[in-house]
Amino acid sequence: MKHLTHPQLWFVCGSQHLYGEGPLAQVADHAAQIAAALDASDAVPLTIVAKGVLTTPEEIRALCRQADAEPSCAGLILWMHTFSPAKMWIGGLSTLHKPFVHLHTQFGRDLPWDSIDMDYMNLNQSAHGDREAGFLHTRLRLNRKVVVGHWADPDVHARLGAWARAAWAWADWQGARFVRFGDNMRNVAVTDGDKVSAEMKFGFSVNTHGIGDLAERIDAATDADVQALIDTYLREYDVAEALRPGGERHGSLIDGARIEVGLRAFLQEGGYRGFTDTFEDLRGLTQLPGLATQRLMADGYGFGGEGDWKTAALVRAMKVMAHGLPGGTSFMEDYTYHLEPGKHQVLGSHMLEVCPTIADGRPRLEVHPLGIGGKDDPVRLVFDAQTGPAINVSLIDLGSRFRLVLNEVDSVEHPPLPQLPVARAVWECRPDFKTACAAWIHAGGAHHTGYSTAVTTEMIEDFAAMAGVELAVIDADTRLREFRQTLQLSDLYHLLAQGLRA
């Protein structure tokens, strides 16, 4: 994946000097063993580094400052082995900007019933040591995840792994750069938004280049680079005969490859992690970038159509969360419906730009007319999406704050679509079509989304907590009346939230 770093998670254990040096040495040894076991787990994608045992306010404050200053640290895993008086943690945690997860575990899995004594009890006090920590976290109104269970439990590893993937994506957003080629599609509301507020809230910047800047880079692409890319297309896809060398439309493939060479170079040279374009601003381009956008997304770049920079950033974050997992992640649009009684379905697609990581099988490379944009027929990959559970996620700007909206869906098989030469997915909404669509509209969810068969609801929940933004989840348990009431209460909560932190 392009521009992807591999940060660390710091494992931090809390205790105090009340118990003496002998018990503290045991605490340190136990913490090191747990950190090593979590680091070795296949479920946790980031390196975990043991940071020892903290026993004083000064140590805690220093470590929190160090974590904030260290770019390679994506977050902290906190565990209270014995009892760490929580007032010691106020100075550090009240200024910590990195996310943390609270691991509520203890070193020994089973109680030694026949030999347990007060020495054992004093050493293994996580049962109330973590409660002391939890009170302070709540008192400080800190967003965090709490994972409960023995540290060797695979479920604990899975939940920590989900949080780690969210922390990875959050770290990737810090200082990330996204570029818009042209502005938003004219008169569209939901794709617009406050880029200054977004940078303050999320840490990424969004800036615009005129389409002419991109056109210059495309024109500079060498014939050798273009030919090498065409050879790649011929190896990786089923290429329509008309596009193959000697075919009547091979020139369209050359133009598409030249666009990809130039666009890829522009993004690479600028250090961008995602981009937008719009069919209303294509001056200097021969065709709307379809194939290029699909392939760049497959390499991990975020994308949003019609200038939708929020979705471009969201798709990038979801790409990072999904890195190394089976399944795929793509820019998506809820396009049209199948409203057969008892079988309501959504056909998701876009004009061209759906990522082939969600493809079921080998994509086919084709060229067809596009009724908008006023340019030559664009080349694109055509395929059906994988079936199975998936999520559809939207990031919207409500003016006073941002909101994430998520619908759990099930991608299903569908009849052939011989007259629809675009990439597409068909899904059924949870809990049902009518409830899900009404809830989505009440929540203000956009028509552009990040769609993934790899990212889970838990990852998005953890990510939303790190970002400090609301998440409205539409799943199998959603009831519309309660959902609407929750949205109303959420408005009130976010209005008062900053005052509650005092």
N, C-alpha and C positions, 0 to 999 in steps of 0.2 A: 504494500500500500504506500502511496506517495506521501512524503512528508510526515511519516508516522514515527514517533519516538517510542521508546519502551521504558517508561518511568518505573519507579519503585514504590512499594508501600512500606511504611515503617511500622513495625510491631512494637508497641510501647506498653510496658507493664508498670502498674502503680503499686506501691507499698508504703511502709513507714519504718522508722528506726526503733519503734517500740519493742519489737520482737528480738532484737539482737542481731549480731553479724552472722551467726550460724544459719538461722532461718532465712535471712536475706540472701545468703549464698545459694540456698535451695531454691528460693524464689527466682533468682537469676537463671539458674540451671533449667528450671521448669519452663520459664519464658523462652529461653533459647531453643529448647526442644519443640515447643509448640510452634514457634516461628519457622523452624526448619521443616516441620511436618506440613505446615500450610504452604510453604514455599515449594515443596515437592509435589503438591497436589496438582493433578492435571486440570482440575476445575478452576483453579485460580490462574489467570493469564499473566499476571505481573510478578516480578521478583519481590519477595518479602524479606526485609532486612530487620533483624532484631536490634533494637535501640536500647536494650538494657532495662534497668529498674529505676524508676524515678521516685524519690522519697522526700523531696523538699520543694517548696514553691519556686525557689530559684532555678532548680534543675528543670522543672516543668516549663517555666516561662522561657528558659533558654532553648529548650527543645522545640517548643512551638514557634519561636522566632526563627530557628534554624530551618524548620520544615517550610515555613512561608518563603524563606529566602532561597531555598534549594529547588531549582527547576526540575530536578530529577525525582522529586518526591511528589507523588500524585495524591497521597492521603495517608491517614493514620488508622491503625487498628489499635484500639484501647482495651486493656483488660486489667482488672484489679485482682491480683492473685490473693492478697490477704485483705487488709483494710487500709485504704488510702484516704485519710480525711479530706473531704472534697473541697474544703475552703482553700487547700493548697493549690487546687487546679484553676481557681478563678482567674488569676493573672494571666495564665497561659491561654486557656480556652476562650476567654472573652476577647482576645485579639487574634485568635487563629483564623486564617482565611482558607486553609486547605480543608477538604471534607474529612470526616472521620466516621468510622463504624465502631459501635460498642459491642465487643464480643463478650457475652455472658457465659463463661465456661468455668471449669475447674480442672486442675491437672489430673487428678485421679478420677477414673470413671466410676468405680465401685467403692462404696464405703467398706473399710476393713472391720466388719462388725465385731469380730472377736478381740481386736486389739486397739480399737479406736480410743484415744485418750485426749486430754486437753491440749497437749502439744500438737497433735494432728489437727484438732479443731482450730487452734490459733493459726496454723500454717495455711489451712485450706478454708479461707473465709470468703471466697468469691460470692457465696450466696447472699451475704449482706454487704460485702465490699462493693460489689457492682450496683447494689441498690443505692448506696451512698452516692456513687458516681452518677447514677441515673437521675437522682433527685437534682443534683446540680445542673446537669445537662438540661433538664426540664425547666429549672429555675432561670437559667440563662436563655431559655427559648431557642436552643440550638437544634437545627435540623440535623438529624443523624439516623442511621439504621441501627437496630438492635438485633443481633443474631444470637440465638440461645441454643445451647446443646454442647455435648462433649466435643472437644476440638478434633477428634479423630472421626467424627460422624460425617459420612459423605454428604448428608443434607446440609450440615454446617458449611462444608467446603463449597457446595453449590450456591448457597446464599451469599457467602463471601465472594465467590466468583462473579455473581451477578453485580454485586456492589463494585468490585474491582473493575469490571468492564465499564460501568457508569463513570467511575473515577477516571478511568483512562480517557473516555470521551470528554469529560469535563476538563482534564488537563490539556487535551488536544485543542479545545476551544480557546484556551488562554493565549492571547497574542496571535490567534489564527487570522488569516487575511482571506477575504472573499471578494471577488471582482464581479461587477455587473457590466456587461457589454450593452450599452444603451440603458434606457430607463424602464420603468414598469409599463406593462400594457396599458394603454390610455383608458382612463375612467374606471379602472378596476380598483376596488377598495381593499380587499383582503390581502392582496399581494404587497401592498404598500406598508409603511410602518416607520417607526422612529429609530433610525440607525444609531443615533447618539445614545438613546436609552438602552438599546441592545448592547452596545459596547460597554456601557456602565454596568449592566446587569450580567452579561454573559462573557465578556472578555474578548470577543472577536470584533474585528473591524470590517466594514463593507464600504468599498469605494468604486467609483465608476470610471471606465475607460470608454471613449468613443469607439464605435464599431470600426472606424477607420484605423485605429491603432492595431486592432486584431487583423484587419485586412492586410495591413503592411506586413505583419509577421507571416501571414498565410502566403502572400506573394513571394516572400523570401525563401519559402521551402524549396529545397533542391530536388531535382528530378530523381536523384539517387535515393534520397530519403522517402520520397513518394513511392517509388517502385518497391523499395524494401517493405513498406507498409502494405502495399497491394499483395505482395507475396505472402505476408502474414494473413491477410484476409483469405487468400486462396487455401491456406493450410487449415485455418480454424473454423471456417464456415462453409455451408453449402451455398455456393455463389451461383446466382441465376446466370444462365447461359449468355443472356444479353450483356451482362456486366463483365464476363470473362475476357481475357485478351483476345482481340479479334472480333468480339461481339459488338453489336450495333450501339450499345449504350456503355461501352467501356469508358468513354470519356466522362460519364457521370461518376464512375468509380474513381477515376483519377482526380476529379474535382473533390470528391468526398475525402479521399486520402490526403490531398493537399490541405484541406481544412483541418483535418486531424493533426497533421504534422505541425502546422502553424499554431493551432490552439493549444496543443500539448506543450509546445516550446514556450508560449506566452505564460502559461500557468506555472511551468517549471521554473522559468527565469524569475518570475515575480514571487515565487514562494507561496502561491495561492493554494488553498485547500478546497476550493469550490468556486462556482461561477453561475451566472445567469445570462440568458439572452432573451430576445423577443423577436417574434416574426415581423413586428412593426418597424424594426430598425435593422436592416440587412444590407445597407449600402456598401458596396465593395465586395460582397460575398456572392458566389454563384448560386448557392443553395443554402437552405436552413441547415445548420449542423445537426444531423440526426445520428448517423453512425458514429461520428466523433464523440458526441455527448454520451452515447451508450457505452462506448469503450472506455472513456475517461471515468465514468461512474464505476465501471467494473474494476478499475484500478484504484478506487477509493475516493475519488473526488465527489464532493457534494454538487448537486445541481437543482436549480429551480427554474421552471419555464416562465416566460413573460415577466422577467425581472423579479421573480419571487425569491428574494435573498434569504428570508427566514427559513423557507423550505430547503434551500441549498445548504444552509448551516446545519439544519436538522438532519438531512440525509447524510452529511459528513459525520455527524456525531453518531448516528446509528451504524454507519459503516465501521467506525472505530469499535463500537460495542460488539459488533458481529465478527470482528476480525478473528479468523481461525476457526469459526464455527461452521457447521453445515448449514446450507440454506443461502438465501441471498437477500439483498436490500436494494430498493430502488425508489427514485422519484415516481410518483403515481398520481393519477387523477380519477376520481369517481366520475365516469363519463356518461353512462346510460344504464337503464334498468330493464330487467326481465320481470314482469309483474304477473306471471301466471299464478292463479290462486294456489296457495300451499307451497309455492316454489319461488319465492321472491329472491332475486339475485342482482348483484351489481356487476356490471362490466367495467373494469378499470383499464385505462390505457392512457395514451397521450398521442399527440400528432405523430411523434417519432421516438421520444426520449424515454424509453423504459430500459432499465439495466439488465443485461443478459445474465447476471448472477442469479436471477430468479427463474431462468428458463428451464423448462422440462425438455431436455434433449439438446441437440445441436441446432443453433439458430440458422436461419436461411437469410442470406444477404440479397436484397431485392431493391429495385427502383420503381417508384410510382409517382404519379402526380400528387401535388399538395395544393388544395384549393385556396390557401391563404399564403401571404408572404410575397407573392409576385415574383418568385425566382424559379430557377430550373428545378426539375423534378429531383427530390433528394433521395439519396440512398439511405437504407435503414435495415436493421436486423428485425426479422419477423419470427415470432415464437409464441407458444403458449406457456403460461407460468406453471411452476410446480404446484401440486395440490397439497393440502394439509393446513394446519393452524398457521395463522399469520396475525400481524397487527398493522393497523393503519393509524398514523400519528400526525397531528397537525400542530404547528406552533403559530399562535396568533397574537397580535398586538391589540389590547383592549383600550389603549390610551393611557390609563393609569397604571397598567401592569400587563405582563404577558401571561398567557395560559397555554398549556399543553392539553390537547384532547386526544384520547386514544380509544379506538374500537377494536376489540378482539373479533376476528373473522375466521372463516374457514374457506380456503381456496378450493374450488371444486372443478371437476371435469365438465366440459360443455361441448355442444355440437361443433362441428367444423365451421370455420368462418372464412370461406374461400374468397369472399369479396371485401375482406377487411385486412389489408396488408400492413398491419402494425403489430407490435408486441402487445400482449393483452393478458389480463387475469380476470377470472370470474370468481366471485366469492359470495358467501352467505354470511350475513351479519349476526352477531350475538347481541342480545338474547333472541331477537327476531328483527326482521327488516323494518317494520313500522316503528318499533320502539327505538331501535338504534338510529335510524335517520332523524326521527324527531328529536332525540337527545342530542345528536350531533349538531343539528340546526339551533336548538336552544343554547348550546354551549358556544356557538359561533365558529365551529370548526370550518376550516377552509376546504376548497375543492382540490387543492394540491396537498399531497401528503408524503410522508416517508412510509413506505410499505416494506415489511420484512417478514420473512419466514425464519429468521435466525434470532432476532432481538426479541426479548420477552417483556411482558408487562412489568415484571419485577425490576428489570434494568431501567426502564423508563421511570418507574416510581423512584428509584434511587437517584437517578439523574435529576429529576424534578426537585427532590429534596436538596441536592447539592446546589442547584441553581436558585433555590428559594422561590420557585414559581408553582402556581396551582396546577394540578393534574386532574382532569375530569376523565374518569375511566368508564367506558361503556362495555359491559361484559355480560356473561350469562345471568348474573344476579341483578342486573339493572332494572329498576322499576321507575317509570317516567315521572310519577308524582314526586317520589323521594329524590330523584335526580335533579329535578327543577328546584326543589327546596334546598338541596345541597349547594347548587349554584348561587342561590340568593344568600345563603349563610356565608358562602365563600367570599362574596362581594363585601359583606360586613367585616369578615375576619381580616381580609387584606387591607381594608381601610384602617383598621385599628392595630394591625400587627406591629408596626414600628413602635407605637406607644406601649404595647405589652412587653417589649424588650427592656423597658426601663426598670 
